[in-house]
Each structure stands twice: as C-alpha cells, then as structure tokens.
C-alpha cells in the first residue's frame, strides 16, 4: 500500500504514512495550490486526477533506497527521496507553480 517502507534515521519519528493520511495530505496540497482534482486510494498507492492528468504516488521498495516514493505519469516514473521532494514533483507535474507561497510577516509590536 502507500506506506513508506524505510522511515528514516530517527526511530522516534519512524511513523509510516498510511494510505488515508497520504490521500488527505495530497488532497490538501491540491487545495492549497488551487488545483481542482481528487485523490483516491488504490491497491498500489494513491491516484491523483487533476488537469486532465492521472498521476500515481507509489511507495518505493526497500531495495530502492534512498528513494521512498515514485510519482508515475503514464510511462514516466519520477523518484522522490522525501515527502517534500514528492510534493515538489507533484506540484510541477500539475503545473501548479504559479500558486503563491504562504508568507508570514513578523513585526515589532506598536
């Protein structure tokens, strides 16, 4: 399923990404980027349908380390070594690069 088979170096943070959590994260990311689409759990991972594209997010096998995720579009597979890398690749694949990043402004109190 959509669990990352090798969680990383810190065993206290070694939590697996279960399919519902991955689907929810990807759905929230689509909304944040202003992309109309949907994410569905499949037997291999999560399918994302948006902008007339169908993409699949599939966990990598342990022997593919340091790759943790594959972003699959038709016959192309793009590796991602982290969730951040996966989200970046997904954002570019969906052409959602024009979405403005959220910014926080900090100033001194009056």
Helices and strands as residue ranges (DSSP letters): G 11-13, H 19-33, E 37-41, E 45-50, E 53-59, G 62-64, E 69-73, E 76-80, H 83-93
